[in-house]
Each structure stands twice: as structure tokens, then as C-alpha cells.
């Protein structure tokens, strides 16, 4: 079809470029027949110019003002014809008032990045020192959106069936021991897919992959002399672009294709992808920070400002994105839709999500429109939405995050209660019982169910699993903040020696405690999340806040895998066990009664005596029985599973509940036993001689399967 | 960019030399696409003289391959250097092509009926 709008209507002042009025939507830069459509919003700018650069060049080759007739409402939009868009970088000059008390900080001398940039140059290769004289540090680019997904589709695995594996894209394979061809990249993860499959995880949660600046606040560590960087990347430059420095092909500008290829390959192997998204602040910091984009485009729209025009700091990072301003709300929605539709992402984990529920003055809202919009959005309709249900401004909403039946939460109470129980802290039984059931105390209201709970013991924030059983206190000196950063509430126990130990008894106990932890995690209702590397006892030498450590502290050391095969094997079989038993994966909470006529309630509690738990503060023993006939609300049949947890330092006998006729107890796991008797292949459990009592070793977990005797 | 077209054992071979990127992709497209008439069943694209293929270049190759596939034909590559191969692997383009060390191997494979 011939289109009239293939023909320009205007010519740029220098006579070189043909133009016409653009389309205001979609925002950003879009390839259209014959040219590129540029569209950008600013409510308070008085004028706007498009600035065009050749890739990597410091001087623009052209500056084209938006003519008056190219502004529609508060949107500047124009088509520029005949651009070599593969070699193009573009930005904007915006003119307008500089009046901080009124919230305006326009500076017409700054080149500003498009908030909707789909690819961003300037940090193409991770860690390569930028040219600080460049007037345009983070450079918007145009990318192809025609990736061939073939028949790929987000997997839509029920959330209760997931085993999530949280990883940092760079940290996962950057260590030389990873053995991949392109360490520290999307391509590196792709090479490790066979490993992920062997482990059995069904979802990877990637720490932030939106473009950020690893050089933000970079400095030399006073203790180690190493460069400290913004390694984690919880500080967005742009929301629509994948981090170029995470792609081996970033130097060729092909990060979009590399990232999509990774997602496509993960899907092919049955592994979902959840992105950790950071909508609570940007990399522009406070009033002393740089002009990257938002501040110079419409400061008052994008940021929460105090009455004096300073930046509210609910994020702990200098500024707070104005999430419930309608413009910003739409940007966030556009962004998530883009990642869901164009990248086939399966879900999102929202960093400091409570900020998304604050109004434009910073006060928490009852029914935050942004969270409601996301919960009901048609394009996000099958995406997992997971909140980190707190913020740095003191809002803590675990159990009360506005959910509309759609939102799950990182369950911080799960982490704390399990750790307390694991270390044998008195009075921890009641909390632990709730956590094992998918936290009905937190999530039974409004029928949220066990699927609202993302259960985890460790995450990027805090100790690794090995460090949790090896350090009583944090050791963050290398971060250069006198060990004052990072959490002090770790509920960790070093098993008798602080840090690395040569004492076999200490190391043996640590191994057992790690097995205990993962065993309890994987028999809990809700969705388990594992921190990458925990399965090989990865250490950060006690650093519980490695956000700035782009080095061996935070890179996974794959040589640990050979040394800790025993632990890897235990993880792998526990994951397989969870997959094999639907009774461990209820979406709803237990009813605490026998509605299947099996003679057992769906869950029953036991102790040293069957049917009898000592709930007193000094008790450290707990057992429970899941009736197989009640699996998934009685809709599927499964074996019954009995789990005995003895967190006391002495061995105790646990009387076993008597099974129905023909059924017998088989042992699947016993963390007190040495390999290969610590854990069995699911389905190949070994029948136990004494069907009446099991001696559970000191600080040990035993898992039994009740099934028909052969 | 130098683009040479020849026939080898009845198979059309297009040899590209230079960089296939935003600057040259239109020229290459203008030369390659007319070769894909409805009765064309096979094409060998030789990249031996090609040091770099950009995102736009890879898209041209894929478009040509899809065009041939849709008419029951096949497009194969030959002489792809390791770096380009590696980039194609990481960006997913390698899934769509068979690649051979040189033109004669590619032609032989195509003649055998689809590599």
C-alpha cells in the first residue's frame, strides 16, 4: 500500500534532513517506513530539540528543533527520514524554567536520554572506563524489534510449582572457574543451562538487567585497594533497555538479541525468567546528581519532591520515582508490558515495592492505583508479580501488601523464622509452624493462599547459605564503610568458629545445617527461592552486602562445586522430591481437617510423641505429616510425607504416626547420615526397620515417605 | 562492499566481501533479493570475505532464508569466520542456518537436497 505519510513535509534548517510531524504514540523512537518516529513527553518544557550522533561520537552531527506544529499537547513528535539508524544515537535538549522551589530543573545545555530508549550505549563493555568528557554518557539507540521467537511463549507454570533460582547475570559466570566462553554475560548463562537443568530449578530470577551505570559512585576500597562499583545495579539509567555490559555482543550493540536468545533457550528447557525490576528510584541521585534523563525532561513529573523542591529519599538512594503520578504510572506499565510482550518474560520481582504504593506526597495509599493497574492489566495477565513488600522509608507490608489476588511477596518473615529455628533459638516453634504451611497467619486473609509466599532463606541481600552457618556477624569492611552497611539482623550461627575453619567437626556441622535449611525450604508450602551458588556452598567471606564487589567476593566460584558435590547432590534430590510430590505444592492453605475420609487431616503435627507437640519456648523439636490423599486440595493422589526436625543439640527419638493398613514408612532423607545415606532418589526410598520410632540425630532433619509396602 | 554472484554446479552462489552493516545492507539487499525468484530453490551465501556482520546484516540473511524457505527452498552459509559464528550463536541467528566451511561443501550439501 502506498502511504501519503511516506513523504516529508518539512526540511531541517541545514537542509539536510527531511521531516514531518510524527505520531505521539508510542513514546520513544520507532522505525517507520522511510525514517524514524521520535516522540517524547514533557509538560513543562518550553521547547525541545532532537540531537543526533553517530555511534560513539562526541559531537552531534545534527540538532533538529521540534517545530511548533510538531508538538501535540505535551508531546514533541517528529519523523526524520533517511537515517542510518543502526549507527545512530539520539538525545534531546529541553528548555524550560530552572526553579527548584517549584520543582523545575531544566538545563538546555544537557543532552538528555529518552526515558523510552530500547537500547542504550555508553557502557557497551562492562567496566571499560568511560570518557568522562563526553557530554552524553548514556546514549539512546534504536533497536530492531523483529526478533524471531518462533513458537516460544511464556511458560505460565503455576507459581506453586516453581523453584526459583536468584542470580546476578555477571556474578553467575564471571569467575574464571565457570569455564564458559563468555564469562559474566547472558551468553554465559545460556551455556550453563544444562547445569540449571541438572539442579532442577524451574525459574531464574535475574537481578537487575535494565541499563545501569556500573561506575555510579565507583571508588577504591580503603581495605582491599580494589575498585568498588555499582555491581548489583539497583539503580536504573533506563527502564526499557537491557544492560549492554551484560551482553558479550554489547560491543556490537546486539544486547537485545542476546538477552532474548537467552530467554528463548531457557524457555525451551522449561525454565522461566523473572526480572528484578527497580522502579523506586533512578541513577540521577539527589540535587547533586547528574542529568541523565528524567531530571532534565520533567523533574516535577518524575520525582517525589519535598515542598521545597528537594528529593524525597524513600529508596535510600537519593531520589524517589513519582510512581503514582499518572505519567510515571503509564511509563511503568508500558515498560512491564514491553518486557512481557517483547522479551517473553514470565514475571517480575519489584524491588522496594512499597514505594509503588505511596502517593505523590509520599504517604502510603489504601488502594494504590499503580499496583491495582498492574494486577488487572491484560498483557501482564499471566505474569508473576512479586513484591519486596517494604521500602527504605520504614514501610513494612509483608502480609499486608495490596494484592488483588495477584501479588506474591518475598516473605521476609519466612527467612527470619526459619533461621531462628535452625540455630535453635528458644521460642521459635510457633513461627516455624506457620512458615512451613505457607504462612497462613500472613496470607489467609482475602483468600491469598500459600502462593502469596515466596519462601527463601537467603537472597542477594544478606549472607549466602554457607556464610549464614559460618559467621555470627557481618564482615563488610571491604565495602569501605567501616562495616556499618548491611543488615545486623542475620539470625546466623557460625557453628562454633567465626569464618573459615579447619576443624572437621565444625565443617561437618555446617554441612548438616545447610542441608537442614534446604530440606525445610523445599518441604514448605509456598514457592521456594534459592540463591545461586548456595548449592555449592559459595562464600562471600561474611560480606552480607556485596553490592559494590565486582570481584571474587561476589562471583560464584565454580571450583566449589567439586568440593561440595555432597551438598549439590542434596539440593538436586530435594528439588526432585518437591517436584515428585504435589502434596508439597498446595496453592491454598490447609484446612486442618480430614475432608477426604483418609483418617488423617491434610496436615497434622507431631513431636517426640506422635500427635503431641511440645510447643513450649525451650522445645526445639517439631514434626508434621502431610496426608497424600489431600494433595492439592484432594484433587490428586500422592504419598504421605512425614518430616521430623530436631534443632536440639542432642539426639531424640520421634514416635511415628501409625499409617493405614498396607502402608509403611520409607526414609528419603536424613541429614544426620553420611552420604550416600543422607538422601535417596525420589521413588527409591528405603523402608525402615522400626516403623514405630525414628532416632533423629542432633540438629537434624528426617524426611519419610508413607506408601504401600512392596 | 563487494558482491559477486556466480553459479557453481547449477547452484547460485553470492560471495560478500567487506562489512555487512547499516551502510551496506541496502546495497546487499538490492542484489540478493532479486535472486530469490519463485523458482529459486537454493542459494549459497559465502561470507569468507566478510569481517563483520551487524544486526541489520544478520536480519538481511534471515529474511532471505525465510523467503527461500517459504517457497520450499534453502539458503546456506559458507566460509563464516569464528567471530561471526560466535555472534550468531549468542544472538540466536545460528538456529536458522546451516553453515559449511567453504563454497564447494555448501554447494554439495545443497545439491544433495537440503543439506
Contacts between the chains, C-beta under 8 A, distances in Angstrom:
chain1	res1	chain2	res2	distance
A	84	B	22	4.8
A	84	B	23	6.7
A	85	B	22	7.3
A	86	B	21	6.7
A	86	B	22	3.3
A	86	B	25	7.9
A	86	B	54	6.0
A	86	B	55	6.4
A	86	B	56	4.8
A	87	B	21	7.7
A	87	B	22	5.0
A	87	B	23	7.4
A	143	B	55	7.9
A	144	B	55	6.1
A	144	B	56	7.5
A	144	B	59	6.3
A	146	B	59	6.9
A	147	B	92	7.5
A	148	B	62	6.9
A	148	B	92	7.5
A	148	B	96	7.3
A	181	B	86	7.6
A	182	B	90	7.1
A	186	B	90	7.6
A	187	B	89	7.8
A	187	B	90	4.2
A	190	B	90	7.5
A	247	B	90	7.8
A	248	B	90	5.7
A	249	B	87	5.6
A	249	B	90	5.5
A	249	B	91	5.9
A	252	B	54	6.8
A	252	B	55	7.3
A	252	B	87	6.5
A	253	B	54	7.7
A	253	B	55	6.5
A	254	B	55	5.3
A	254	B	87	6.8
A	254	B	90	7.8
A	254	B	91	5.2
A	257	B	55	6.7
A	257	B	90	7.9
A	257	B	91	3.7
A	257	B	92	6.2
A	257	B	93	7.7
A	258	B	90	5.0
A	258	B	91	5.4
A	260	B	92	6.9
A	261	B	90	6.5
A	261	B	91	5.6
A	261	B	92	3.6
A	264	B	92	6.4
